[in-house]
């Protein structure tokens, strides 16, 4: 983990059992508490990004990935294949779009829907 967030590549490649172990060992374990909280919050933000970035730029791939998950064929490698993330440069571009969405698009959505 770098800084306060996981790189997206690490997030999508985090294994279910690794996450489950961290989730099940929370008491007096700050690292597991942070990891679990980070996965939940970044996972939520990633889903928002994939649905709403640039009017749904990634929505068709998101649907494809969710179908793969339902079939038990998800995970990091499937994510890379479906979203065409073949190189470190591809990941860097994807991460930059994600951060742009977090600090502009998602924030604007929140302000617009605030009561």
Biopython code that builds the backbone (N, CA, C, O; Angstrom):
import numpy as np
from Bio.PDB.StructureBuilder import StructureBuilder

atoms = [
    (1, "UNK", "N", (0.854, -1.161, 0.000)),
    (1, "UNK", "CA", (0.000, 0.000, 0.000)),
    (1, "UNK", "C", (0.904, 1.230, 0.000)),
    (1, "UNK", "O", (1.867, 1.306, 0.764)),
    (2, "UNK", "N", (0.585, 2.185, -0.861)),
    (2, "UNK", "CA", (1.359, 3.414, -0.917)),
    (2, "UNK", "C", (0.498, 4.569, -0.442)),
    (2, "UNK", "O", (-0.644, 4.718, -0.878)),
    (3, "UNK", "N", (1.039, 5.384, 0.446)),
    (3, "UNK", "CA", (0.278, 6.516, 0.942)),
    (3, "UNK", "C", (-1.011, 6.061, 1.598)),
    (3, "UNK", "O", (-1.016, 5.145, 2.421)),
    (4, "UNK", "N", (-2.091, 6.703, 1.230)),
    (4, "UNK", "CA", (-3.387, 6.389, 1.823)),
    (4, "UNK", "C", (-4.256, 5.531, 0.928)),
    (4, "UNK", "O", (-5.407, 5.267, 1.275)),
    (5, "UNK", "N", (-3.754, 5.090, -0.200)),
    (5, "UNK", "CA", (-4.598, 4.335, -1.134)),
    (5, "UNK", "C", (-3.794, 3.208, -1.780)),
    (5, "UNK", "O", (-2.571, 3.279, -1.900)),
    (6, "UNK", "N", (-4.504, 2.187, -2.184)),
    (6, "UNK", "CA", (-3.892, 1.099, -2.942)),
    (6, "UNK", "C", (-3.829, 1.503, -4.413)),
    (6, "UNK", "O", (-4.780, 2.094, -4.923)),
    (7, "UNK", "N", (-2.749, 1.203, -5.096)),
    (7, "UNK", "CA", (-2.794, 1.362, -6.552)),
    (7, "UNK", "C", (-3.916, 0.466, -7.086)),
    (7, "UNK", "O", (-4.150, -0.619, -6.554)),
    (8, "UNK", "N", (-4.602, 0.914, -8.126)),
    (8, "UNK", "CA", (-5.724, 0.129, -8.654)),
    (8, "UNK", "C", (-5.294, -1.275, -9.060)),
    (8, "UNK", "O", (-6.048, -2.231, -8.878)),
    (9, "UNK", "N", (-4.108, -1.403, -9.600)),
    (9, "UNK", "CA", (-3.634, -2.727, -10.002)),
    (9, "UNK", "C", (-3.581, -3.661, -8.792)),
    (9, "UNK", "O", (-3.978, -4.823, -8.883)),
    (10, "UNK", "N", (-3.091, -3.154, -7.662)),
    (10, "UNK", "CA", (-3.054, -3.963, -6.441)),
    (10, "UNK", "C", (-4.461, -4.269, -5.943)),
    (10, "UNK", "O", (-4.739, -5.373, -5.475)),
    (11, "UNK", "N", (-5.343, -3.283, -6.048)),
    (11, "UNK", "CA", (-6.720, -3.481, -5.597)),
    (11, "UNK", "C", (-7.402, -4.607, -6.365)),
    (11, "UNK", "O", (-8.000, -5.493, -5.755)),
    (12, "UNK", "N", (-7.322, -4.584, -7.692)),
    (12, "UNK", "CA", (-8.043, -5.591, -8.470)),
    (12, "UNK", "C", (-7.365, -6.956, -8.419)),
    (12, "UNK", "O", (-7.989, -7.973, -8.723)),
    (13, "UNK", "N", (-6.092, -6.980, -8.036)),
    (13, "UNK", "CA", (-5.384, -8.262, -7.924)),
    (13, "UNK", "C", (-5.382, -8.817, -6.499)),
    (13, "UNK", "O", (-4.835, -9.893, -6.254)),
    (14, "UNK", "N", (-5.990, -8.091, -5.562)),
    (14, "UNK", "CA", (-6.063, -8.585, -4.193)),
    (14, "UNK", "C", (-6.936, -9.835, -4.176)),
    (14, "UNK", "O", (-8.097, -9.794, -4.583)),
    (15, "UNK", "N", (-6.390, -10.908, -3.717)),
    (15, "UNK", "CA", (-7.122, -12.167, -3.694)),
    (15, "UNK", "C", (-8.220, -12.182, -2.642)),
    (15, "UNK", "O", (-8.105, -11.554, -1.589)),
    (16, "UNK", "N", (-9.276, -12.906, -2.945)),
    (16, "UNK", "CA", (-10.409, -13.008, -2.030)),
    (16, "UNK", "C", (-9.958, -13.507, -0.658)),
    (16, "UNK", "O", (-10.360, -12.948, 0.363)),
    (17, "UNK", "N", (-9.138, -14.539, -0.623)),
    (17, "UNK", "CA", (-8.746, -15.126, 0.659)),
    (17, "UNK", "C", (-7.819, -14.200, 1.441)),
    (17, "UNK", "O", (-7.841, -14.197, 2.672)),
    (18, "UNK", "N", (-7.014, -13.424, 0.743)),
    (18, "UNK", "CA", (-6.169, -12.438, 1.415)),
    (18, "UNK", "C", (-7.056, -11.367, 2.068)),
    (18, "UNK", "O", (-6.835, -10.980, 3.216)),
    (19, "UNK", "N", (-8.049, -10.904, 1.326)),
    (19, "UNK", "CA", (-8.976, -9.920, 1.886)),
    (19, "UNK", "C", (-9.764, -10.525, 3.049)),
    (19, "UNK", "O", (-9.916, -9.895, 4.096)),
    (20, "UNK", "N", (-10.261, -11.738, 2.861)),
    (20, "UNK", "CA", (-11.072, -12.391, 3.894)),
    (20, "UNK", "C", (-10.261, -12.576, 5.180)),
    (20, "UNK", "O", (-10.792, -12.389, 6.275)),
    (21, "UNK", "N", (-8.988, -12.941, 5.057)),
    (21, "UNK", "CA", (-8.127, -13.101, 6.235)),
    (21, "UNK", "C", (-7.982, -11.773, 6.972)),
    (21, "UNK", "O", (-8.040, -11.737, 8.201)),
    (22, "UNK", "N", (-7.794, -10.679, 6.227)),
    (22, "UNK", "CA", (-7.690, -9.361, 6.852)),
    (22, "UNK", "C", (-9.015, -8.973, 7.504)),
    (22, "UNK", "O", (-9.039, -8.402, 8.594)),
    (23, "UNK", "N", (-10.092, -9.285, 6.835)),
    (23, "UNK", "CA", (-11.424, -8.958, 7.353)),
    (23, "UNK", "C", (-11.711, -9.724, 8.647)),
    (23, "UNK", "O", (-12.337, -9.189, 9.562)),
    (24, "UNK", "N", (-11.258, -10.958, 8.720)),
    (24, "UNK", "CA", (-11.535, -11.799, 9.885)),
    (24, "UNK", "C", (-10.570, -11.570, 11.039)),
    (24, "UNK", "O", (-10.766, -12.113, 12.127)),
    (25, "UNK", "N", (-9.531, -10.773, 10.814)),
    (25, "UNK", "CA", (-8.540, -10.523, 11.863)),
    (25, "UNK", "C", (-8.418, -9.017, 12.099)),
    (25, "UNK", "O", (-7.368, -8.425, 11.849)),
    (26, "UNK", "N", (-9.484, -8.412, 12.576)),
    (26, "UNK", "CA", (-9.540, -6.967, 12.772)),
    (26, "UNK", "C", (-9.076, -6.528, 14.161)),
    (26, "UNK", "O", (-8.452, -5.477, 14.307)),
    (27, "UNK", "N", (-9.378, -7.326, 15.169)),
    (27, "UNK", "CA", (-9.146, -6.898, 16.544)),
    (27, "UNK", "C", (-7.665, -6.626, 16.804)),
    (27, "UNK", "O", (-6.811, -7.489, 16.607)),
    (28, "UNK", "N", (-7.391, -5.409, 17.249)),
    (28, "UNK", "CA", (-6.031, -4.970, 17.594)),
    (28, "UNK", "C", (-5.063, -5.116, 16.418)),
    (28, "UNK", "O", (-3.860, -5.278, 16.625)),
    (29, "UNK", "N", (-5.572, -5.061, 15.202)),
    (29, "UNK", "CA", (-4.706, -5.174, 14.023)),
    (29, "UNK", "C", (-5.007, -4.008, 13.086)),
    (29, "UNK", "O", (-5.838, -4.105, 12.183)),
    (30, "UNK", "N", (-4.314, -2.915, 13.328)),
    (30, "UNK", "CA", (-4.545, -1.704, 12.555)),
    (30, "UNK", "C", (-4.316, -1.880, 11.063)),
    (30, "UNK", "O", (-5.033, -1.297, 10.250)),
    (31, "UNK", "N", (-3.321, -2.680, 10.701)),
    (31, "UNK", "CA", (-3.034, -2.886, 9.271)),
    (31, "UNK", "C", (-4.210, -3.563, 8.578)),
    (31, "UNK", "O", (-4.586, -3.173, 7.472)),
    (32, "UNK", "N", (-4.789, -4.567, 9.215)),
    (32, "UNK", "CA", (-5.946, -5.255, 8.625)),
    (32, "UNK", "C", (-7.179, -4.360, 8.603)),
    (32, "UNK", "O", (-7.970, -4.410, 7.660)),
    (33, "UNK", "N", (-7.341, -3.548, 9.633)),
    (33, "UNK", "CA", (-8.459, -2.608, 9.655)),
    (33, "UNK", "C", (-8.342, -1.607, 8.516)),
    (33, "UNK", "O", (-9.323, -1.323, 7.830)),
    (34, "UNK", "N", (-7.127, -1.067, 8.312)),
    (34, "UNK", "CA", (-6.914, -0.108, 7.222)),
    (34, "UNK", "C", (-7.121, -0.767, 5.862)),
    (34, "UNK", "O", (-7.763, -0.188, 4.985)),
    (35, "UNK", "N", (-6.580, -1.977, 5.678)),
    (35, "UNK", "CA", (-6.715, -2.677, 4.401)),
    (35, "UNK", "C", (-8.187, -2.934, 4.082)),
    (35, "UNK", "O", (-8.634, -2.681, 2.964)),
    (36, "UNK", "N", (-8.930, -3.430, 5.049)),
    (36, "UNK", "CA", (-10.346, -3.717, 4.833)),
    (36, "UNK", "C", (-11.118, -2.454, 4.487)),
    (36, "UNK", "O", (-11.907, -2.442, 3.542)),
    (37, "UNK", "N", (-10.893, -1.400, 5.246)),
    (37, "UNK", "CA", (-11.566, -0.138, 4.972)),
    (37, "UNK", "C", (-11.188, 0.425, 3.609)),
    (37, "UNK", "O", (-12.038, 0.954, 2.893)),
    (38, "UNK", "N", (-9.921, 0.312, 3.253)),
    (38, "UNK", "CA", (-9.454, 0.827, 1.967)),
    (38, "UNK", "C", (-10.069, 0.047, 0.813)),
    (38, "UNK", "O", (-10.483, 0.639, -0.183)),
    (39, "UNK", "N", (-10.132, -1.266, 0.936)),
    (39, "UNK", "CA", (-10.709, -2.077, -0.136)),
    (39, "UNK", "C", (-12.182, -1.733, -0.333)),
    (39, "UNK", "O", (-12.646, -1.595, -1.465)),
    (40, "UNK", "N", (-12.910, -1.595, 0.762)),
    (40, "UNK", "CA", (-14.320, -1.225, 0.636)),
    (40, "UNK", "C", (-14.486, 0.146, -0.017)),
    (40, "UNK", "O", (-15.256, 0.294, -0.965)),
    (41, "UNK", "N", (-13.772, 1.136, 0.484)),
    (41, "UNK", "CA", (-13.968, 2.491, -0.032)),
    (41, "UNK", "C", (-13.456, 2.636, -1.460)),
    (41, "UNK", "O", (-14.117, 3.260, -2.289)),
    (42, "UNK", "N", (-12.301, 2.076, -1.756)),
    (42, "UNK", "CA", (-11.788, 2.170, -3.123)),
    (42, "UNK", "C", (-12.606, 1.319, -4.081)),
    (42, "UNK", "O", (-12.795, 1.696, -5.238)),
    (43, "UNK", "N", (-13.088, 0.187, -3.616)),
    (43, "UNK", "CA", (-13.946, -0.643, -4.465)),
    (43, "UNK", "C", (-15.216, 0.089, -4.845)),
    (43, "UNK", "O", (-15.654, 0.030, -5.993)),
    (44, "UNK", "N", (-15.811, 0.785, -3.874)),
    (44, "UNK", "CA", (-17.003, 1.576, -4.149)),
    (44, "UNK", "C", (-16.675, 2.676, -5.164)),
    (44, "UNK", "O", (-17.410, 2.873, -6.131)),
    (45, "UNK", "N", (-15.573, 3.388, -4.938)),
    (45, "UNK", "CA", (-15.181, 4.473, -5.837)),
    (45, "UNK", "C", (-14.877, 3.940, -7.230)),
    (45, "UNK", "O", (-15.212, 4.584, -8.224)),
    (46, "UNK", "N", (-14.252, 2.777, -7.314)),
    (46, "UNK", "CA", (-13.943, 2.182, -8.618)),
    (46, "UNK", "C", (-15.238, 1.846, -9.367)),
    (46, "UNK", "O", (-15.337, 2.087, -10.570)),
    (47, "UNK", "N", (-16.218, 1.298, -8.666)),
    (47, "UNK", "CA", (-17.504, 1.006, -9.322)),
    (47, "UNK", "C", (-18.173, 2.284, -9.820)),
    (47, "UNK", "O", (-18.732, 2.304, -10.917)),
    (48, "UNK", "N", (-18.121, 3.341, -9.029)),
    (48, "UNK", "CA", (-18.683, 4.624, -9.469)),
    (48, "UNK", "C", (-17.950, 5.120, -10.717)),
    (48, "UNK", "O", (-18.580, 5.554, -11.681)),
    (49, "UNK", "N", (-16.639, 5.054, -10.694)),
    (49, "UNK", "CA", (-15.815, 5.473, -11.835)),
    (49, "UNK", "C", (-16.182, 4.687, -13.090)),
    (49, "UNK", "O", (-16.387, 5.268, -14.156)),
    (50, "UNK", "N", (-16.263, 3.381, -12.960)),
    (50, "UNK", "CA", (-16.541, 2.539, -14.125)),
    (50, "UNK", "C", (-17.943, 2.764, -14.679)),
    (50, "UNK", "O", (-18.189, 2.524, -15.861)),
    (51, "UNK", "N", (-18.841, 3.213, -13.850)),
    (51, "UNK", "CA", (-20.204, 3.496, -14.295)),
    (51, "UNK", "C", (-20.381, 4.902, -14.862)),
    (51, "UNK", "O", (-21.135, 5.089, -15.816)),
    (52, "UNK", "N", (-19.701, 5.885, -14.292)),
    (52, "UNK", "CA", (-20.025, 7.276, -14.596)),
    (52, "UNK", "C", (-18.937, 8.089, -15.291)),
    (52, "UNK", "O", (-19.232, 9.167, -15.808)),
    (53, "UNK", "N", (-17.705, 7.621, -15.323)),
    (53, "UNK", "CA", (-16.634, 8.422, -15.920)),
    (53, "UNK", "C", (-16.940, 8.703, -17.391)),
    (53, "UNK", "O", (-17.266, 7.794, -18.155)),
    (54, "UNK", "N", (-16.832, 9.953, -17.766)),
    (54, "UNK", "CA", (-17.085, 10.401, -19.138)),
    (54, "UNK", "C", (-18.353, 9.767, -19.727)),
    (54, "UNK", "O", (-18.337, 9.147, -20.791)),
    (55, "UNK", "N", (-19.431, 9.950, -18.997)),
    (55, "UNK", "CA", (-20.747, 9.467, -19.440)),
    (55, "UNK", "C", (-20.767, 7.974, -19.753)),
    (55, "UNK", "O", (-21.406, 7.542, -20.712)),
    (56, "UNK", "N", (-20.066, 7.195, -18.940)),
    (56, "UNK", "CA", (-20.120, 5.744, -19.087)),
    (56, "UNK", "C", (-19.088, 5.149, -20.026)),
    (56, "UNK", "O", (-19.326, 4.095, -20.615)),
    (57, "UNK", "N", (-17.949, 5.804, -20.176)),
    (57, "UNK", "CA", (-16.886, 5.306, -21.054)),
    (57, "UNK", "C", (-16.574, 3.833, -20.799)),
    (57, "UNK", "O", (-16.361, 3.071, -21.742)),
    (58, "UNK", "N", (-16.547, 3.430, -19.529)),
    (58, "UNK", "CA", (-16.165, 2.056, -19.171)),
    (58, "UNK", "C", (-17.364, 1.162, -18.832)),
    (58, "UNK", "O", (-17.174, 0.017, -18.424)),
    (59, "UNK", "N", (-18.567, 1.654, -18.992)),
    (59, "UNK", "CA", (-19.752, 0.897, -18.589)),
    (59, "UNK", "C", (-19.886, -0.448, -19.318)),
    (59, "UNK", "O", (-20.193, -1.445, -18.665)),
    (60, "UNK", "N", (-19.670, -0.522, -20.634)),
    (60, "UNK", "CA", (-19.773, -1.840, -21.288)),
    (60, "UNK", "C", (-18.764, -2.862, -20.731)),
    (60, "UNK", "O", (-19.105, -4.029, -20.537)),
    (61, "UNK", "N", (-17.536, -2.423, -20.479)),
    (61, "UNK", "CA", (-16.536, -3.326, -19.907)),
    (61, "UNK", "C", (-16.897, -3.701, -18.466)),
    (61, "UNK", "O", (-16.665, -4.830, -18.033)),
    (62, "UNK", "N", (-17.466, -2.742, -17.731)),
    (62, "UNK", "CA", (-17.890, -3.030, -16.362)),
    (62, "UNK", "C", (-18.944, -4.133, -16.367)),
    (62, "UNK", "O", (-18.889, -5.052, -15.550)),
    (63, "UNK", "N", (-19.890, -4.044, -17.275)),
    (63, "UNK", "CA", (-20.911, -5.102, -17.386)),
    (63, "UNK", "C", (-20.260, -6.440, -17.740)),
    (63, "UNK", "O", (-20.624, -7.474, -17.179)),
    (64, "UNK", "N", (-19.304, -6.424, -18.662)),
    (64, "UNK", "CA", (-18.592, -7.658, -19.022)),
    (64, "UNK", "C", (-17.869, -8.237, -17.816)),
    (64, "UNK", "O", (-17.892, -9.447, -17.589)),
    (65, "UNK", "N", (-17.231, -7.372, -17.049)),
    (65, "UNK", "CA", (-16.499, -7.854, -15.873)),
    (65, "UNK", "C", (-17.462, -8.414, -14.832)),
    (65, "UNK", "O", (-17.176, -9.449, -14.230)),
    (66, "UNK", "N", (-18.583, -7.762, -14.609)),
    (66, "UNK", "CA", (-19.539, -8.276, -13.631)),
    (66, "UNK", "C", (-20.089, -9.640, -14.057)),
    (66, "UNK", "O", (-20.311, -10.515, -13.220)),
    (67, "UNK", "N", (-20.306, -9.813, -15.362)),
    (67, "UNK", "CA", (-20.736, -11.137, -15.847)),
    (67, "UNK", "C", (-19.651, -12.185, -15.562)),
    (67, "UNK", "O", (-19.961, -13.313, -15.180)),
    (68, "UNK", "N", (-18.381, -11.810, -15.750)),
    (68, "UNK", "CA", (-17.281, -12.731, -15.450)),
    (68, "UNK", "C", (-17.272, -13.077, -13.960)),
    (68, "UNK", "O", (-17.051, -14.232, -13.596)),
    (69, "UNK", "N", (-17.506, -12.106, -13.112)),
    (69, "UNK", "CA", (-17.550, -12.364, -11.668)),
    (69, "UNK", "C", (-18.662, -13.350, -11.325)),
    (69, "UNK", "O", (-18.449, -14.287, -10.556)),
    (70, "UNK", "N", (-19.834, -13.141, -11.889)),
    (70, "UNK", "CA", (-20.979, -14.016, -11.609)),
    (70, "UNK", "C", (-20.675, -15.450, -12.045)),
    (70, "UNK", "O", (-21.106, -16.405, -11.400)),
    (71, "UNK", "N", (-19.935, -15.595, -13.136)),
    (71, "UNK", "CA", (-19.554, -16.928, -13.619)),
    (71, "UNK", "C", (-18.372, -17.509, -12.846)),
    (71, "UNK", "O", (-17.961, -18.638, -13.115)),
    (72, "UNK", "N", (-17.822, -16.761, -11.896)),
    (72, "UNK", "CA", (-16.661, -17.229, -11.142)),
    (72, "UNK", "C", (-15.360, -17.083, -11.926)),
    (72, "UNK", "O", (-14.375, -17.764, -11.641)),
    (73, "UNK", "N", (-15.364, -16.194, -12.912)),
    (73, "UNK", "CA", (-14.199, -16.015, -13.774)),
    (73, "UNK", "C", (-13.596, -14.617, -13.632)),
    (73, "UNK", "O", (-12.898, -14.147, -14.530)),
    (74, "UNK", "N", (-13.865, -13.952, -12.506)),
    (74, "UNK", "CA", (-13.357, -12.606, -12.293)),
    (74, "UNK", "C", (-11.934, -12.629, -11.768)),
    (74, "UNK", "O", (-11.217, -13.618, -11.918)),
    (75, "UNK", "N", (-11.541, -11.540, -11.158)),
    (75, "UNK", "CA", (-10.200, -11.408, -10.607)),
    (75, "UNK", "C", (-9.340, -10.473, -11.436)),
    (75, "UNK", "O", (-9.758, -9.958, -12.474)),
    (76, "UNK", "N", (-8.123, -10.270, -10.945)),
    (76, "UNK", "CA", (-7.226, -9.304, -11.551)),
    (76, "UNK", "C", (-6.903, -9.544, -13.003)),
    (76, "UNK", "O", (-6.901, -8.604, -13.799)),
    (77, "UNK", "N", (-6.628, -10.786, -13.369)),
    (77, "UNK", "CA", (-6.283, -11.074, -14.763)),
    (77, "UNK", "C", (-7.466, -10.822, -15.687)),
    (77, "UNK", "O", (-7.295, -10.289, -16.783)),
    (78, "UNK", "N", (-8.652, -11.197, -15.259)),
    (78, "UNK", "CA", (-9.852, -10.942, -16.064)),
    (78, "UNK", "C", (-10.089, -9.442, -16.195)),
    (78, "UNK", "O", (-10.462, -8.960, -17.265)),
    (79, "UNK", "N", (-9.876, -8.709, -15.115)),
    (79, "UNK", "CA", (-10.046, -7.260, -15.142)),
    (79, "UNK", "C", (-9.091, -6.640, -16.162)),
    (79, "UNK", "O", (-9.490, -5.807, -16.976)),
    (80, "UNK", "N", (-7.842, -7.051, -16.108)),
    (80, "UNK", "CA", (-6.847, -6.528, -17.058)),
    (80, "UNK", "C", (-7.259, -6.818, -18.500)),
    (80, "UNK", "O", (-7.154, -5.952, -19.368)),
    (81, "UNK", "N", (-7.718, -8.015, -18.743)),
    (81, "UNK", "CA", (-8.095, -8.409, -20.107)),
    (81, "UNK", "C", (-9.317, -7.612, -20.592)),
    (81, "UNK", "O", (-9.321, -7.104, -21.713)),
    (82, "UNK", "N", (-10.328, -7.507, -19.764)),
    (82, "UNK", "CA", (-11.566, -6.838, -20.156)),
    (82, "UNK", "C", (-11.359, -5.341, -20.358)),
    (82, "UNK", "O", (-11.970, -4.740, -21.241)),
    (83, "UNK", "N", (-10.502, -4.745, -19.544)),
    (83, "UNK", "CA", (-10.270, -3.299, -19.645)),
    (83, "UNK", "C", (-9.021, -2.956, -20.463)),
    (83, "UNK", "O", (-8.603, -1.799, -20.496)),
    (84, "UNK", "N", (-8.434, -3.939, -21.111)),
    (84, "UNK", "CA", (-7.272, -3.738, -21.992)),
    (84, "UNK", "C", (-6.110, -3.058, -21.267)),
    (84, "UNK", "O", (-5.512, -2.115, -21.785)),
    (85, "UNK", "N", (-5.802, -3.538, -20.083)),
    (85, "UNK", "CA", (-4.706, -2.993, -19.281)),
    (85, "UNK", "C", (-3.514, -3.933, -19.412)),
    (85, "UNK", "O", (-3.296, -4.800, -18.565)),
    (86, "UNK", "N", (-2.756, -3.755, -20.470)),
    (86, "UNK", "CA", (-1.684, -4.689, -20.816)),
    (86, "UNK", "C", (-0.312, -4.255, -20.332)),
    (86, "UNK", "O", (0.557, -5.100, -20.117)),
    (87, "UNK", "N", (-0.095, -2.964, -20.156)),
    (87, "UNK", "CA", (1.236, -2.461, -19.804)),
    (87, "UNK", "C", (1.143, -1.568, -18.571)),
    (87, "UNK", "O", (0.053, -1.175, -18.155)),
    (88, "UNK", "N", (2.300, -1.256, -17.994)),
    (88, "UNK", "CA", (2.325, -0.319, -16.872)),
    (88, "UNK", "C", (1.800, 1.044, -17.305)),
    (88, "UNK", "O", (1.173, 1.749, -16.514)),
    (89, "UNK", "N", (2.049, 1.416, -18.547)),
    (89, "UNK", "CA", (1.539, 2.688, -19.066)),
    (89, "UNK", "C", (0.014, 2.684, -19.134)),
    (89, "UNK", "O", (-0.629, 3.682, -18.809)),
    (90, "UNK", "N", (-0.561, 1.560, -19.555)),
    (90, "UNK", "CA", (-2.027, 1.444, -19.572)),
    (90, "UNK", "C", (-2.585, 1.640, -18.159)),
    (90, "UNK", "O", (-3.568, 2.354, -17.964)),
    (91, "UNK", "N", (-1.946, 0.999, -17.182)),
    (91, "UNK", "CA", (-2.390, 1.122, -15.797)),
    (91, "UNK", "C", (-2.237, 2.555, -15.303)),
    (91, "UNK", "O", (-3.109, 3.068, -14.600)),
    (92, "UNK", "N", (-1.133, 3.202, -15.666)),
    (92, "UNK", "CA", (-0.914, 4.588, -15.235)),
    (92, "UNK", "C", (-1.991, 5.511, -15.810)),
    (92, "UNK", "O", (-2.495, 6.392, -15.111)),
    (93, "UNK", "N", (-2.340, 5.312, -17.069)),
    (93, "UNK", "CA", (-3.395, 6.123, -17.693)),
    (93, "UNK", "C", (-4.742, 5.879, -17.015)),
    (93, "UNK", "O", (-5.489, 6.819, -16.744)),
    (94, "UNK", "N", (-5.041, 4.617, -16.748)),
    (94, "UNK", "CA", (-6.297, 4.238, -16.092)),
    (94, "UNK", "C", (-6.366, 4.850, -14.688)),
    (94, "UNK", "O", (-7.394, 5.389, -14.278)),
    (95, "UNK", "N", (-5.263, 4.753, -13.974)),
    (95, "UNK", "CA", (-5.182, 5.316, -12.618)),
    (95, "UNK", "C", (-5.360, 6.839, -12.664)),
    (95, "UNK", "O", (-6.025, 7.406, -11.797)),
    (96, "UNK", "N", (-4.780, 7.497, -13.652)),
    (96, "UNK", "CA", (-4.919, 8.954, -13.787)),
    (96, "UNK", "C", (-6.375, 9.337, -14.040)),
    (96, "UNK", "O", (-6.868, 10.313, -13.474)),
    (97, "UNK", "N", (-7.061, 8.574, -14.885)),
    (97, "UNK", "CA", (-8.484, 8.841, -15.130)),
    (97, "UNK", "C", (-9.298, 8.640, -13.850)),
    (97, "UNK", "O", (-10.197, 9.424, -13.545)),
    (98, "UNK", "N", (-8.974, 7.586, -13.112)),
    (98, "UNK", "CA", (-9.664, 7.300, -11.856)),
    (98, "UNK", "C", (-9.487, 8.451, -10.876)),
    (98, "UNK", "O", (-10.458, 8.905, -10.269)),
    (99, "UNK", "N", (-8.261, 8.922, -10.717)),
    (99, "UNK", "CA", (-7.999, 10.024, -9.782)),
    (99, "UNK", "C", (-8.676, 11.312, -10.247)),
    (99, "UNK", "O", (-9.186, 12.080, -9.431)),
    (100, "UNK", "N", (-8.678, 11.545, -11.555)),
    (100, "UNK", "CA", (-9.393, 12.710, -12.094)),
    (100, "UNK", "C", (-10.867, 12.638, -11.707)),
    (100, "UNK", "O", (-11.453, 13.629, -11.270)),
    (101, "UNK", "N", (-11.455, 11.465, -11.871)),
    (101, "UNK", "CA", (-12.859, 11.274, -11.509)),
    (101, "UNK", "C", (-13.076, 11.502, -10.023)),
    (101, "UNK", "O", (-14.042, 12.158, -9.632)),
    (102, "UNK", "N", (-12.188, 10.967, -9.189)),
    (102, "UNK", "CA", (-12.349, 11.131, -7.746)),
    (102, "UNK", "C", (-12.356, 12.592, -7.335)),
    (102, "UNK", "O", (-13.176, 13.014, -6.519)),
    (103, "UNK", "N", (-11.445, 13.355, -7.899)),
    (103, "UNK", "CA", (-11.256, 14.724, -7.434)),
    (103, "UNK", "C", (-12.049, 15.760, -8.214)),
    (103, "UNK", "O", (-12.051, 16.938, -7.858)),
    (104, "UNK", "N", (-12.720, 15.331, -9.273)),
    (104, "UNK", "CA", (-13.567, 16.280, -10.005)),
    (104, "UNK", "C", (-14.980, 15.708, -10.145)),
    (104, "UNK", "O", (-15.912, 16.217, -9.523)),
    (105, "UNK", "N", (-15.147, 14.680, -10.935)),
    (105, "UNK", "CA", (-16.469, 14.143, -11.237)),
    (105, "UNK", "C", (-17.224, 13.656, -10.021)),
    (105, "UNK", "O", (-18.384, 14.021, -9.832)),
    (106, "UNK", "N", (-16.603, 12.847, -9.198)),
    (106, "UNK", "CA", (-17.284, 12.301, -8.025)),
    (106, "UNK", "C", (-17.598, 13.410, -7.024)),
    (106, "UNK", "O", (-18.670, 13.428, -6.418)),
    (107, "UNK", "N", (-16.673, 14.315, -6.862)),
    (107, "UNK", "CA", (-16.904, 15.449, -5.957)),
    (107, "UNK", "C", (-18.080, 16.287, -6.454)),
    (107, "UNK", "O", (-18.935, 16.690, -5.666)),
    (108, "UNK", "N", (-18.121, 16.546, -7.750)),
    (108, "UNK", "CA", (-19.221, 17.326, -8.314)),
    (108, "UNK", "C", (-20.552, 16.598, -8.148)),
    (108, "UNK", "O", (-21.576, 17.224, -7.874)),
    (109, "UNK", "N", (-20.537, 15.269, -8.316)),
    (109, "UNK", "CA", (-21.754, 14.495, -8.115)),
    (109, "UNK", "C", (-22.237, 14.648, -6.674)),
    (109, "UNK", "O", (-23.432, 14.814, -6.429)),
    (110, "UNK", "N", (-21.316, 14.592, -5.736)),
    (110, "UNK", "CA", (-21.669, 14.734, -4.334)),
    (110, "UNK", "C", (-22.231, 16.108, -4.020)),
    (110, "UNK", "O", (-23.220, 16.226, -3.297)),
    (111, "UNK", "N", (-21.607, 17.149, -4.558)),
    (111, "UNK", "CA", (-22.098, 18.499, -4.315)),
    (111, "UNK", "C", (-23.478, 18.710, -4.927)),
    (111, "UNK", "O", (-24.332, 19.371, -4.337)),
    (112, "UNK", "N", (-23.688, 18.149, -6.105)),
    (112, "UNK", "CA", (-24.971, 18.294, -6.794)),
    (112, "UNK", "C", (-26.105, 17.615, -6.024)),
    (112, "UNK", "O", (-27.231, 18.110, -6.001)),
    (113, "UNK", "N", (-25.799, 16.486, -5.401)),
    (113, "UNK", "CA", (-26.833, 15.707, -4.715)),
    (113, "UNK", "C", (-26.923, 16.002, -3.215)),
    (113, "UNK", "O", (-27.686, 15.366, -2.488)),
    (114, "UNK", "N", (-26.140, 16.965, -2.775)),
    (114, "UNK", "CA", (-26.171, 17.337, -1.351)),
    (114, "UNK", "C", (-27.474, 18.055, -1.048)),
    (114, "UNK", "O", (-27.976, 18.817, -1.875)),
    (115, "UNK", "N", (-28.004, 17.821, 0.100)),
    (115, "UNK", "CA", (-29.280, 18.448, 0.488)),
    (115, "UNK", "C", (-29.062, 19.756, 1.158)),
    (115, "UNK", "O", (-30.024, 20.417, 1.548)),
]
sb = StructureBuilder()
sb.init_structure("model")
sb.init_model(0)
sb.init_chain("A")
sb.init_seg("    ")
for serial, (resi, resn, name, xyz) in enumerate(atoms, 1):
    if name == "N":
        sb.init_residue(resn, " ", resi, " ")
    sb.init_atom(name, np.array(xyz, "f"), 0.0, 1.0, " ", f" {name:<3s}", serial, name[0])
structure = sb.get_structure()
